[in-house]
Every structure is written in C-alpha cells, then in structure tokens.
Amino acid sequence: MIFLDLFLKKTFILLNCKRYLFTLVINKTLQFVKPVQNLTNMKRIIILSLSAIILMTGCKFFGKKDTDKKLSSIEQQRIDDSIKFVNQLNQLKDDSQKRIDSVNSACANPSYTYYVITGSFKNPANAENFSSQMISLGYKSHIITISNGFHLVSASSGNDQAQAFQALANLRQAVNQEAWLFVNK
C-alpha cells in the first residue's frame, strides 16, 4: 500500500510538471503565432514545439529529489515499525516462557496427584451419572469434590506428570475435547 501511494504521488508530481511546461510552451507559441508571414517564424514555432516535447519527457529530473526524500522517510518508518513489532514479539515470547517455566515447576513435584477431568458439575447427581458413563466406557472414573462446591469427574489419575499429559491427550481425542488437568497437592 505504501508503494502504491508513493507511485501515485510521483505520477501526480510528473503530471503537474508536464502540465506546467505544456502551458508555458503554448503561451510562448501563441505570442509568436501572429500571421505567419515568413519562414523564420515557422522555424521558431517548430523549434519551440520540439523543445517543449523534449522537456516534457524529461520532467522526471525535477521531482526526483522530493520523491527520494519521501521514499527514504517511508522506508525508515517501515523499518522502525518492524523493529517495534519484533520487540513486542520477543516480549511475548519471554512472558510465555516464564509462564511455561512456572507451570513446569509447579507440576514437576512428585507429591502431586494429577487428575484428568472430563466433566464438572454443581449437582452431585449429574456428576454420578457422568461418572457411570465414563466407567461404562472403560475408564477408572471417580468424583472429586472441591471447595467451591463443584464435583469434578475424573477419568484418570496418577502421580506421574508425563503420564497425566498423555492420558489428557488421549481423552481429548476419544471422549471430550475440553478435558483438562487438575493438580491436587
């Protein structure tokens, strides 16, 4: 988009330059075009017209310096924007890595129990029904009641973090895409 804008501005400058020169040539020509009485006036008109044509094709020279300055300022702005964007991406990468390290350090403790949760219910009867369905599918399901009153239905549990993540991946593919991991101390 920037290059299109620059091209249009450059074209506009060239057209204005040509229009000015053409108007100048026409005015000068009209001064000499009185009734053409001899060959000398005709030669002047032809020479003036040819010089106008030559000058009109060479108008690129007049607008080039301004265009180069505009192009370099646009290019500098694009470079500055790119640098800002890269810095923002690096900051996001660092923040994400800190979060990952925090989760890994919190989950790496072997005294934790990992539960793969496939359902969360406020009503204990709904939790029992869902747990029965999980058992019928062949999972070792049990219900965990937490302090906020919710009843979590777990399809798998264990003390190994790697096995818990593997079980989570399997359950997301087979049973519930929204299954999640609950870590209990």
N, C-alpha and C positions, 0 to 999 in steps of 0.2 A: 504494500500500500504506500509506503514511503517513497519507493522508487517511481511509482505511477504519479504521485503528487509532484515529485521533482521533475519528471519528464513533462508534465503539463505546465509547470511554471516556466521551464526552459523554453518550451514551444511558444508560450504566451510572450515571453521576452523577445524571441526571434521575430514573431509576427508583428509586434509593436515596432521593432526596429525597421523591418521591411516596409511597414505602412508609412512610417515617418519619412524614410528615404524616397519612397514612391511619391508621396505628396510633395516633397521638396523638388523632385525631378519634374513632376507635372507643372508645378508653379513656375519653375525656371523655363521650362519648354514653352509655356503659354506666353511668357514675356518675349520670347524670340519669334513666336509664330504670329507674326503680322503677315500680311500677304507676302508670301514667299516670292521675292522678286528676282533673286539671283541664286546661283548655285552655292554661294558661301553660306547663306542662312540655312539651306538644306543640309549642308555638311555639318554645321553646328548642331542642328537638331538630331541628326543621326549619331554623331559622336556623343552628345549628351544622353541620348536614349541608351546607347550601348554601355556607357559608363554607369548609368543607373542600374541596368541589368546586372552588370558585374558586381557593383556594390551590394545589390540586394542578395546575391548568392553568398557574399562574404560577411553577412551580419553575425555569424556565429562568434566572430572575434570580439564584438562589442559586449556581449552579455556573458562571456565565459568566466570572467573573474568573479562576478557575483554568484554565479551558479556553483563555481568551485567552492566558494566560502560556505554557501548554504549546504552543499553536499557534505563538506567536512564537518559542519556543525551537526547535521543529521546523523552522520556516521558516528561522531563522538557520543551523541545522545544514545544511539543504539548500543554502543559499547558499554556506556555507564549503566543502562538498564539491564544489560546482560550480566554485568558484574553484580548488581544488586540481587538479581534473580538467583545467581549461583550462591551468593552468601546466604540468602533465605533458605535455599535447598540444603546447604551444609548445616545450618542451624536446625532445621527439621530433622536431618539425619542424626545429628548429635543428641537431640531430645529423644528421638525414637530409640537410639541405642541405650540411653540412660534408663528408659522405661523397661526395655528388654532385660538389661542387666539387673534391674530391681526385681522384676518378676522371676528371673532365673535364680537370684539369690534367695528370694522368699520361698520358692518352690523346691529348692535343692536340699532342704533339710529333711533327712530320712525319718524324722519323728512325726511327719505329717501323714495324714491319710487323704488320699485322692479319691474323689467320687465323681463319676461321670453321670451328670444329671440329665435326664430325658424329659422331665416334667416337674412343674412347680405349682402347687395347689394351695389355696386358702382353706378349702373344705377337705377335712380328712377322709371323707367317704370317696371323693373323687380321686384322691391320692391312692387309696386302697384299690379302686377299680383299675387305675392305670398300672399300678404295681402288678396286679394279677395279669394284665395283658402282657407286660414285659416278661413275667415268668413263663407264660404260655409260648412266648417267642424263644424261650431257652436262655434267658438272662437271669443272673442271680440278683434279683431286684429286692431292694429294701427301702424303707421310708426313713428320712432324716427330718426331724422337726427342729427348726431353728428359732432363734429368739424373737423374730418379728412375726411369728405365728404361721409362717408358711411351712408346708410339708413338701419336701423335695423327694422325688422318686429317682433313686439311683439304679442304673442298670449294671454298674461295675464299680468295684472299689479295690484299693490296694495301697501299698506304701512306696511303690516304685514310680517315679515321675515319668520315665520313658514309656513304661507300660500303660500308664494312665493316658498319656497323649495318643498312643497307638489305639487304645480302646475308644477314645473320643473320636478319632478319625473314622474308625470302623462303624461306630454307632451313628455318626453323621451321615454316612453313606447308606446304611441299611435301615435306620429307624426314623431319626429326627435330625434334620439339617440344623436345627437350632439347639442341639445338645451342647452342654457346656461343662466345665470342670469346676468342682467345688473342693477347696482345700481346707481341711479341718485339722487343727493342732491337736 
